[in-house]
Amino acid sequence: MGNPVPGEPAKTRSICVGTITRNRPVMLKSLFESYARMQVPAGTSIRFVVVENNDQPTLSDVVETFRALLPQSIVQYEVEPRLGIAFARNRVLDCALDAGDDLLTFADDDETVEPDWLVQLLAERDVFDFDIVGSPVRLAPHGPDVTVWQKMIWSGMDRANRNSEAKYLRRRNAGQGGRIRIATGSWMGNLAFFRRTGVRFDNALALAGGEDWRLWADARRLGAKTGWTPAAVAYETVPQDRLTFAYQYRRSRDISIIEMRTKLNKHRTATLLRLPGSLMGRLLSLCLYLMAVPFTRGRTLVKAASRLGSIVGVLRACMGSESAHYKRVSGT
C-alpha cells in the first residue's frame, strides 16, 4: 500500500471473511462465535460471506443468529449446489471480487480463531506485501468423554501437527516462507492478484480436496508472493469420528492420491521412475513407526496408519483411482 496523500483520509480496505460449510451446523456456530469476538484491524471494514455447499439452504437460522451477534456487519449467505469444495470456495471468491473487496480470508467450518487472528494475518500480509499468507491451525483440546484409544490418537495427531508448525517456523525464519504450502484452514489472499491473474480453485478436483494447495502452486507459477506467520492462530475441533486409525489411514490415502495424480499428469515418466524408491522409503518408515510403538506410548501408531495410507494412495493413483475424501462429512 502506498503512503496516503497528506491531508487526505486513508482509504478503508474491505476484508471479506469467507466461510464454506456443509452439514456441520454445531461447529459452524462455534466458528461464528469466534468471529463475533474477533478484533477488526484499523483502517478496514469487514463483511462476511457464508456459502453452504448443498442443494438447498439448511442454515438460515444459524446465519440469522450470527447476524444478531454482529448487527453492524454485512453477512451474505449463498448456496452453491454443485457439490465440491472448490466450487464453494470459488463462489466465495467471486462474491468478494464482485463486491470490490480488497482482501479475502478463509477459516474452516470446524475451526475457531483467536481474537487477534485477522489483525495478525493482515499485519504479516502488509509487512511483506504477500499475495497469499497462511498461519497455524492447531488442534483444539479433546473433550472429556474420549476413550483411552482416542486420547492416544489425538496425542499423535497433535504431535505431528506441532512438528509441522515448528518446521514451517524454521523455514520462515530462514527466509524460505515462500516454500510453505498454504492451506485455506487459515488463509488471506490479496484480491488484486486474483483480479489480475484470474487464478481460481480447481473445480476438477470435485470432492477430492487439495484445492487449496493446487491454488497455491498455480498462484506461485503466476508470480504470487506467499508466506506464513506464526502469530495468527486458528484451532481445529477434532470430532470423535476422526479419532480412529481408519480415518487417519483414509485421509493420508486420499491426500497421496491427489498428490500422485498431479505428479503423474505433469511428469509421468519421471514420476514412475522414482516410484520404487518412494515406495521403499515409505515402507521403511512404516516399519520404523511400528517398531517405535512400545517406546512412544502408541503415538507412532497414528504415523504408521498415515504412512500405510500414503502407500496405498500412491499405488491407487498409479492405477487411475481418484480421491473422493470429502464425499463423507465428519463431525456433522
C-alpha positions as CSV (number, residue, x, y, z in Angstrom):
1,M,0.0,0.0,0.0
2,G,1.3,3.4,-0.9
3,N,1.5,6.3,1.6
4,P,-1.6,8.4,1.8
5,V,-1.5,12.0,0.4
6,P,-1.1,14.5,3.3
7,G,-4.4,15.9,4.3
8,E,-6.4,13.1,2.7
9,P,-8.0,10.4,4.7
10,A,-6.6,6.9,4.2
11,K,-8.7,4.6,2.2
12,T,-10.6,2.0,4.2
13,R,-9.9,-1.5,2.9
14,S,-12.7,-4.0,2.7
15,I,-12.0,-7.6,4.0
16,C,-14.3,-10.4,3.0
17,V,-14.3,-13.1,5.7
18,G,-15.2,-16.2,3.8
19,T,-16.7,-19.4,5.1
20,I,-17.7,-22.6,3.2
21,T,-19.7,-25.2,5.0
22,R,-21.7,-28.4,4.6
23,N,-23.6,-30.3,7.2
24,R,-21.7,-29.0,10.3
25,P,-24.2,-26.6,12.0
26,V,-22.9,-27.1,15.5
27,M,-19.2,-26.5,14.7
28,L,-20.2,-23.6,12.4
29,K,-21.8,-21.9,15.3
30,S,-18.6,-22.1,17.2
31,L,-16.7,-20.5,14.3
32,F,-19.3,-17.7,14.1
33,E,-19.0,-17.1,17.8
34,S,-15.2,-16.7,17.5
35,Y,-15.7,-14.4,14.5
36,A,-18.0,-12.3,16.8
37,R,-15.1,-11.9,19.3
38,M,-12.6,-11.1,16.5
39,Q,-10.8,-7.7,16.5
40,V,-11.2,-5.5,13.5
41,P,-7.9,-4.2,12.1
42,A,-7.6,-0.4,12.0
43,G,-8.5,1.1,8.6
44,T,-10.6,-1.8,7.5
45,S,-14.2,-2.8,7.1
46,I,-15.4,-6.4,7.3
47,R,-18.2,-8.3,5.7
48,F,-18.9,-12.0,5.9
49,V,-19.8,-14.4,3.0
50,V,-21.1,-17.8,4.0
51,V,-21.5,-20.4,1.2
52,E,-23.3,-23.6,2.0
53,N,-22.3,-26.4,-0.3
54,N,-25.7,-28.1,-0.6
55,D,-28.6,-28.4,-2.9
56,Q,-30.8,-26.2,-0.7
57,P,-30.4,-23.9,2.3
58,T,-30.4,-25.5,5.7
59,L,-28.6,-22.9,7.8
60,S,-30.9,-19.9,7.7
61,D,-31.4,-20.0,11.5
62,V,-27.7,-20.3,12.2
63,V,-26.8,-17.4,9.9
64,E,-29.6,-15.3,11.4
65,T,-28.2,-15.9,14.9
66,F,-24.8,-14.9,13.6
67,R,-26.2,-11.7,12.1
68,A,-27.7,-10.9,15.5
69,L,-24.2,-11.2,17.1
70,L,-22.8,-8.6,14.6
71,P,-25.7,-6.3,13.7
72,Q,-23.3,-3.7,12.3
73,S,-21.8,-6.2,9.7
74,I,-23.0,-7.5,6.4
75,V,-23.5,-11.3,6.4
76,Q,-24.1,-12.6,2.9
77,Y,-25.5,-16.2,2.7
78,E,-25.3,-18.1,-0.5
79,V,-26.0,-21.7,-1.5
80,E,-23.7,-23.5,-4.0
81,P,-25.5,-26.6,-5.3
82,R,-22.5,-28.1,-7.2
83,L,-21.0,-30.5,-4.7
84,G,-17.3,-29.9,-4.2
85,I,-15.1,-27.7,-2.1
86,A,-13.5,-25.9,-5.0
87,F,-17.0,-24.9,-6.3
88,A,-17.9,-23.4,-2.9
89,R,-14.5,-21.6,-2.5
90,N,-14.8,-20.1,-5.9
91,R,-18.3,-18.9,-5.1
92,V,-16.9,-17.0,-2.1
93,L,-14.0,-15.7,-4.2
94,D,-16.4,-14.5,-6.9
95,C,-18.6,-12.8,-4.3
96,A,-15.6,-11.0,-2.9
97,L,-14.4,-9.9,-6.3
98,D,-17.9,-8.8,-7.4
99,A,-18.3,-6.7,-4.2
100,G,-14.9,-4.9,-4.8
101,D,-13.3,-6.2,-1.7
102,D,-9.6,-5.8,-1.2
103,L,-8.8,-8.9,0.8
104,L,-10.3,-12.4,1.4
105,T,-9.8,-14.8,4.3
106,F,-10.8,-18.4,4.9
107,A,-11.1,-20.5,8.0
108,D,-12.7,-23.9,8.0
109,D,-16.2,-24.6,9.5
110,D,-14.7,-27.0,12.0
111,E,-12.4,-24.3,13.4
112,T,-12.4,-21.3,15.7
113,V,-10.0,-18.3,15.5
114,E,-8.2,-16.3,18.1
115,P,-9.5,-12.7,18.7
116,D,-6.3,-11.2,17.0
117,W,-6.4,-13.7,14.1
118,L,-7.4,-11.2,11.4
119,V,-5.2,-8.5,12.8
120,Q,-2.1,-10.7,12.7
121,L,-2.9,-12.1,9.2
122,L,-3.2,-8.6,7.9
123,A,-0.1,-7.3,9.6
124,E,2.0,-10.1,8.1
125,R,0.4,-9.5,4.6
126,D,1.1,-5.8,4.8
127,V,4.7,-6.0,6.1
128,F,5.8,-8.3,3.2
129,D,3.2,-7.4,0.6
130,F,2.1,-11.0,0.3
131,D,-0.5,-12.1,-2.3
132,I,-1.3,-15.2,-0.1
133,V,-0.4,-15.7,3.5
134,G,-1.3,-18.5,5.9
135,S,-0.9,-19.4,9.6
136,P,-1.1,-22.3,12.0
137,V,-4.2,-24.4,12.6
138,R,-3.7,-26.1,15.9
139,L,-5.8,-28.9,17.4
140,A,-8.3,-27.8,20.0
141,P,-8.2,-29.9,23.2
142,H,-10.3,-33.0,23.0
143,G,-13.5,-33.4,25.0
144,P,-13.7,-35.2,28.4
145,D,-15.7,-38.2,27.0
146,V,-13.0,-39.6,24.7
147,T,-11.7,-43.1,25.2
148,V,-8.1,-44.0,26.0
149,W,-7.5,-45.0,22.4
150,Q,-9.0,-41.8,21.2
151,K,-6.7,-39.8,23.6
152,M,-3.7,-41.6,22.2
153,I,-4.7,-40.9,18.6
154,W,-5.4,-37.2,19.4
155,S,-2.0,-37.0,21.0
156,G,-0.3,-38.5,17.9
157,M,-2.2,-36.1,15.7
158,D,-1.3,-33.1,17.9
159,R,2.4,-34.0,18.0
160,A,2.5,-34.4,14.2
161,N,0.7,-31.1,13.8
162,R,3.0,-29.2,16.1
163,N,6.1,-30.7,14.4
164,S,4.8,-29.4,11.1
165,E,4.2,-26.0,12.7
166,A,7.8,-26.0,14.0
167,K,9.1,-26.9,10.6
168,Y,7.2,-24.0,9.0
169,L,8.5,-21.6,11.6
170,R,12.1,-22.7,10.8
171,R,11.5,-22.1,7.1
172,R,10.0,-18.7,7.7
173,N,12.9,-17.6,10.0
174,A,15.3,-18.8,7.4
175,G,13.7,-16.6,4.7
176,Q,12.1,-19.6,3.0
177,G,8.4,-18.8,3.8
178,G,7.6,-19.0,0.1
179,R,8.2,-22.7,0.1
180,I,5.4,-23.3,2.7
181,R,2.3,-24.7,1.1
182,I,-0.6,-22.5,2.2
183,A,-3.9,-24.2,3.1
184,T,-7.2,-22.4,3.4
185,G,-7.7,-23.5,7.0
186,S,-6.1,-20.2,7.9
187,W,-5.6,-18.0,4.9
188,M,-5.6,-14.5,3.5
189,G,-5.4,-13.5,-0.2
190,N,-4.8,-10.2,-1.8
191,L,-7.7,-9.9,-4.3
192,A,-5.8,-7.5,-6.6
193,F,-3.6,-10.6,-7.5
194,F,-6.7,-12.7,-8.2
195,R,-8.3,-9.9,-10.4
196,R,-5.0,-9.5,-12.3
197,T,-4.3,-13.2,-12.9
198,G,-7.8,-14.8,-12.9
199,V,-6.4,-17.8,-10.9
200,R,-9.1,-19.9,-9.2
201,F,-9.6,-23.1,-7.2
202,D,-9.6,-26.1,-9.5
203,N,-13.2,-27.3,-9.8
204,A,-11.9,-30.5,-11.5
205,L,-10.9,-31.8,-8.0
206,A,-14.6,-32.1,-7.1
207,L,-14.7,-34.0,-3.8
208,A,-11.0,-34.9,-3.7
209,G,-9.8,-32.0,-1.6
210,G,-6.3,-30.4,-2.1
211,E,-7.8,-27.5,-4.0
212,D,-6.0,-25.0,-1.7
213,W,-2.6,-26.5,-2.3
214,R,-3.3,-26.6,-6.0
215,L,-4.3,-22.9,-6.0
216,W,-1.1,-22.0,-4.0
217,A,1.0,-23.8,-6.6
218,D,-0.8,-22.2,-9.5
219,A,-0.5,-18.8,-7.9
220,R,3.2,-19.3,-7.3
221,R,3.7,-20.1,-11.0
222,L,1.9,-16.9,-11.8
223,G,4.3,-14.9,-9.7
224,A,2.5,-14.7,-6.4
225,K,4.4,-13.8,-3.3
226,T,3.4,-16.1,-0.5
227,G,4.3,-16.5,3.2
228,W,3.3,-17.7,6.6
229,T,3.0,-16.2,10.0
230,P,3.0,-18.0,13.4
231,A,1.1,-15.2,15.1
232,A,-2.4,-15.7,13.6
233,V,-3.7,-18.9,15.3
234,A,-6.8,-21.0,14.5
235,Y,-8.0,-24.1,16.3
236,E,-9.5,-27.2,14.7
237,T,-12.1,-29.2,16.5
238,V,-11.4,-32.9,16.0
239,P,-14.7,-34.9,16.2
240,Q,-14.6,-38.4,17.6
241,D,-15.2,-40.0,14.3
242,R,-11.8,-38.7,13.2
243,L,-10.1,-40.1,16.2
244,T,-9.7,-43.5,14.6
245,F,-6.9,-45.2,12.8
246,A,-9.2,-45.8,9.9
247,Y,-9.8,-42.1,9.4
248,Q,-6.0,-41.4,9.6
249,Y,-5.4,-44.0,7.0
250,R,-8.2,-42.8,4.7
251,R,-7.1,-39.1,5.0
252,S,-3.5,-39.9,4.2
253,R,-4.5,-42.3,1.4
254,D,-6.7,-39.7,-0.3
255,I,-4.1,-36.9,0.0
256,S,-1.5,-39.2,-1.5
257,I,-3.9,-40.0,-4.4
258,I,-4.3,-36.3,-5.1
259,E,-0.6,-35.5,-5.0
260,M,0.4,-38.6,-7.0
261,R,-2.2,-37.9,-9.7
262,T,-0.9,-34.3,-10.0
263,K,2.7,-35.6,-10.5
264,L,1.6,-38.2,-13.0
265,N,-0.3,-35.7,-15.0
266,K,2.7,-33.3,-15.2
267,H,5.8,-35.6,-15.3
268,R,4.5,-39.2,-15.8
269,T,7.8,-40.9,-16.9
270,A,10.0,-39.3,-14.2
271,T,7.4,-40.0,-11.5
272,L,7.1,-43.6,-12.4
273,L,10.9,-44.0,-12.5
274,R,11.1,-42.6,-8.9
275,L,8.2,-44.7,-7.7
276,P,10.2,-47.8,-6.5
277,G,12.4,-45.7,-4.3
278,S,9.5,-43.7,-3.0
279,L,7.6,-46.9,-2.0
280,M,10.7,-48.4,-0.4
281,G,11.2,-45.3,1.7
282,R,7.6,-45.3,2.8
283,L,7.7,-49.0,3.7
284,L,10.9,-48.4,5.7
285,S,9.3,-45.5,7.7
286,L,6.2,-47.6,8.3
287,C,8.3,-50.4,9.8
288,L,10.2,-47.8,12.0
289,Y,7.0,-46.3,13.3
290,L,5.6,-49.7,14.2
291,M,8.9,-50.6,16.0
292,A,8.7,-47.4,18.0
293,V,5.2,-48.0,19.3
294,P,6.4,-49.5,22.7
295,F,8.6,-46.5,23.3
296,T,6.1,-43.8,22.3
297,R,3.1,-45.0,24.2
298,G,1.4,-45.8,21.0
299,R,1.7,-42.3,19.4
300,T,3.6,-43.5,16.4
301,L,0.6,-45.8,15.5
302,V,-1.0,-42.7,14.1
303,K,2.0,-42.1,11.9
304,A,2.0,-45.8,10.9
305,A,-1.6,-45.6,9.9
306,S,-0.9,-42.5,7.9
307,R,2.1,-44.0,6.2
308,L,0.2,-47.1,5.2
309,G,-2.5,-44.9,3.8
310,S,0.1,-43.0,1.7
311,I,1.5,-46.2,0.3
312,V,-2.0,-47.4,-0.7
313,G,-2.8,-44.0,-2.1
314,V,0.3,-43.9,-4.3
315,L,-0.5,-47.3,-5.7
316,R,-4.2,-46.5,-6.3
317,A,-3.2,-43.3,-8.1
318,C,-1.0,-45.3,-10.4
319,M,-3.9,-47.5,-11.2
320,G,-6.1,-44.5,-12.1
321,S,-8.1,-44.0,-8.9
322,E,-9.4,-40.6,-7.9
323,S,-9.9,-39.3,-4.4
324,A,-13.4,-38.6,-3.0
325,H,-12.3,-37.7,0.5
326,Y,-15.0,-35.1,1.2
327,K,-17.9,-37.2,0.0
328,R,-18.3,-38.2,3.6
329,V,-18.6,-35.3,6.1
330,S,-17.2,-35.9,9.5
331,G,-18.3,-34.0,12.6
332,T,-21.9,-33.4,11.5
